[in-house]
């Protein structure tokens, strides 16, 4: 079990998310355990479909369990309160106020029928007691904060009148409007060119310090993790398989999946005569999850124990947790 301490701002304990299908409920996220410390950037990496976004959307309670199509289990604690016990309708007081999210595709997330100023105003109307004049002043401040030039002129423009980078800045402004304690950034630089990506990353890092908040940063780009994150969790098929600080992850990755991810990153140095490393196999479907270790069918070191029994997420070193029988065996022998 991941050790919790007074620095933990958010604690996720054995969170599971299942969706109803024709084949019954399928778990997209299972036994998620991690914490977010005060004023840190936590990276979340893994292949597409591993459950990164679903986990964060579950924390935001964006799936309405009242319909019976979604099932939540586990705990998400913040300031000692289990957020999963809060009635769904009352969760609006948490969503956007204490925890906010920047979605991956700003063009889809923003409403094309309303000016950006009106969309910024919505969160302020819901979560603050500011009057109209004060809200308008706050909106202009937010646009300036995220680097939108001439906010007085642009506040009445529609999303399609902005570039991709500007739309992403507007999404960040909306998320920051009520000064959340945790900002979830779901691949906010994916659709942007390299120059704009660097600007958005620099903006997020500077806003973290200025607004005194923590950031959960979902990404496929390990170079981004190395650049902006203090700790990182590696996910595979709905579970955390390794979590530690960034330096340790890059210098001493222990889980075979983490090692595969790092080996598959192209290097700018050395000879380029060998082909890029590829993790064998493919990610199983949710209705075909192995009984034992979920990575066992693709792992070069898998044994019969790996294929039959699922390993627990255990501490291998100080602050370094791994879900792997091989790592546990090597630790016991050392």
N, C-alpha and C positions, 0 to 999 in steps of 0.2 A: 504493500500500500504506500502511495506517495505521502511522505511526511508533510504535514501542514504546519504553518507557523504564523506568527503575527503579521508577517509581510504579505500573506495571501490576501488578495483582494477578491478573487473569485475562485471557488473550489468546485470542480466537477467530479462527482463520485459515482462510478458505475452507471453512467448515463447510457440508456438504450433508446433507440427510436425505431419503431416498426411501422410499416405501411401495409394497409389491407389490399390484397390483390385477389385474383381469381384462384390462386393457389394458397390462400390464407395470408396471414401476416408474415412479412419478410423483414428481417432486421437490416436496416441500412447502417446503423451505428450500434455497436455492442460493447458494453463494459468500458466506456470511455472514462479515463481518470487522468486529470491534469489540474494544475492550478495556474493562476495568473497573479504575479506579484505586483505590488504597487509600483507605478512608474517604470514599467518595463515593456519591451516589445517582444512578444512571444510569437515565433514563427511556427506555421503549420504547413508541412509538406507531405507529398505523396502523389501517386498517380491519379489521373482523372477517374472519378467514380469511387474513390476510397472513403468518402464520407466527410471530407473536410467542411464543405459548405453546409451539408445537412446538419452536422454537429452544431455549427454556429447558428444556423436558423432555428434549431431546437432550443438553444439557449435563449434566443429572442422570442421563442414561442410563436413562430410564424406559421406553424402547422396547427390548425384548429382541431384539437382532440375531441371536441364536442360532436363532431360528425361521425365519429367511430372509425374514420379512415386512418387515423394515426394513434399510436400508443406510445406514451412516454413512460420510462421507468428510471429510477435513480434520483440523484439529488444534484442541484446546482445552487450552491450557497454563496451568498453575498452579504457581508456584514452580519453573519450568523443566521441569516434567514434563508430557508429553502425556497427558492423562487418557483419551484415546481408545485408547491402547495398553494400558491396564490391563484385564485379563480381566474379563468382565462380573460374575462372581460375587465378585471381589475389590473391585468398585466400591462395595460396601456400606460399606467403610471411609471412602469419600469422601462418599457420599450421606448427608446428615443430620449429618455431623461437620464437614466443611470447607465444604460447600455445602448449604444447606437451602432449602426452598421452602414458601411459604404459598399454598395453592391458592385458586382463585376462589370456589368454593362450599364453605364450611366444613361445611354440613350433609351434603353428599355425601362429603367427605373424611374426616370423623370417623366411626368405627364406631359405629352405634347400639346395638350389643349389649354394649358395655363402658363402664364409668365413665370419666370423663375422666382421673382419676388413674392408672388402669391404662394408658391410651393414652400419657400422659406418661412413664410408667415404662418403656415399651418401648424408646424411644430411649436412655434412660440405661443400661438393661441391656445394650444392644448396643454402645454406644460408650464406656462408662466402667467403671471398676473399683469403683465405689461399692457398698457393701453396702446391704441393704434399708432400714435406718434412715436412712442418709445420702441415699439416693434419695428417701425420703419427705420429708425436710427440704428437699431441692432442689426437689421438686415444689411444695411450699408457697411457697418463695421465688419460683419462676417465676410462679405464679398471682398473687402479690402484685405482682410486677414489671409484669405486664400489666394490673393494675387490677381483678382479681377480688376482690371483698369476701368476707370470711369464708371463706377458702380451706379451712380445716379442715372446714367443713360441706359445702362444695360439691365437694370432691375426689371424693366417692363418688357424685355425681350423673351422670346420663346426658346426652348431647348435646341431646336433645329438651327437657330441662328448662331450657335456657338460651336467651336471646334471640339474634337474629342477630349483634348486635355482640359479645356475650359469647362466642359460638362462634368468631368471628373472632379474638378475643383468645386463646382457648385454642389455636387453630391457630398463632398467633404464638408462644405459650409453648412448644409442641411443637418448632417450628422453632428456637427459641433455646436449647433444653435443653442442647445440647452445645457452645454458644458457637461457631457457625460463623463463618468469615471472610467469607462472602458469603451474603446472604439474598435469595432471589428471591421477590418479592411479585407474584403473578399476579392483577391487578385485585382486590385485597383489599377494596375499598370499593364494588364494583359493586351489590350487592343491599341496601345499607344506606341509611338516610335521611341527609339532609345533616348533621344534628347528629352522628350516630354516625360518619359519614365523617370529619368534622373531628377527632373524638377518636382514631380509628384512625391518621390521618395524623400527628397530633401524637405519638402513642405510638411510631410507627415512627421518626420523626426523633429523639426523645429516646433510644430504645433504640440507634440507630446510634451516637450519641455515647457512651452509657454502656457499650456492649458492644464499641466499637472495631471496627466491621465496615462492609462496603460493602453497598449494596442495589441490586438491579436491579428497577425498578418498572415493571411492565407496566400500561398504562392506555389508555383511549380519551379520557380527560378532559384536555384541554390545560391547563386551569386548575390541575389537580393537578400537572402537570409544572412549571408556572411556580412553584408553591408549594414543592415539596419537592426538585426535582432540580437537580443542577449541570450535567450534560450530558444529551443526548438523542440517540437514534437513531430515524430515521423509516424504517419498513419498508413495502414494497409488493410484493406477490406473491412473498414468500419472499426478498427481497433488501433490503439497506440502500441507500436512495437518498440519504440525507443524514444527517450526524452532525456536531454541533458543541456548543458550550456553549449553555445555555438562553437567555441574553440575546441572543446572536447569532441564534439560530433565530427568536425572536419579532420581532427588529428587522430582520433581513436574511435572510429565507428565500430560498434560491436555486432549489431544485428546484421545478418546476411543481406537483408533487403536494403538497409541503409548503405552498406558497402556497395551494393549494386548500383544504387542511385548515384553515389559519388563517382564510381568508376565509369558511369555512362556520360559524365560531363566532359565535353571536349576540352583539351588542354592546348594552350597557345604556345607552349614550349616543348622541346624535344622532337624526336623524329615522328613522322606521321605515316609510317609504313604499315602499322597494324590497324585493323578495323576497330571502330568504336565498340566498347563493351555493351552487350545487350542482355538484360535479364531474361532467361528462357521462359517460355510459356506465356500465358495470358492470365489476367485477373478473373477468377471464377465468377459466375453469376450468383446472385443472392440466394437462389434456390439450390445452389450446388456448393455451398460452403463446406470445406473439409471438416471432419470431426476433430482432428487434432490441431496442430499449428496451421493457421490459415495460409502461411507462406510455404509450407512443406512441399506441395506439388511443384514448386518452382525453385526450391532451395537445393544447392549443390551439396549441402552437408546433412540433409534430412535423414533421420533414422526411423526405425519402427516406432519408437517412443514419440517422435515428432508427429508422425502420421496418426497416432491413436489418441494422444492426450494433449489438450490445449495447455500451453505454459501460461503462468501468471506473469503479470508485470511486476518484476522484482528489482530491488536496488542492487546494482553490481558494484558501484563505487559511490562516493559522496555526491548526491544529486544526480546520479546517472542510473536510469531505470531502463531495463530491457526485458522484452517478452521473448525468451529464447532458451530452449533446453541446453543447447550447445554452450551458450555463455554461462549458464548456471553450473554446468559440469566443469568447465574450465576454471571457474571461480573456486569451486570446492576442492579442486586438485592443487590450486596454487597456495 
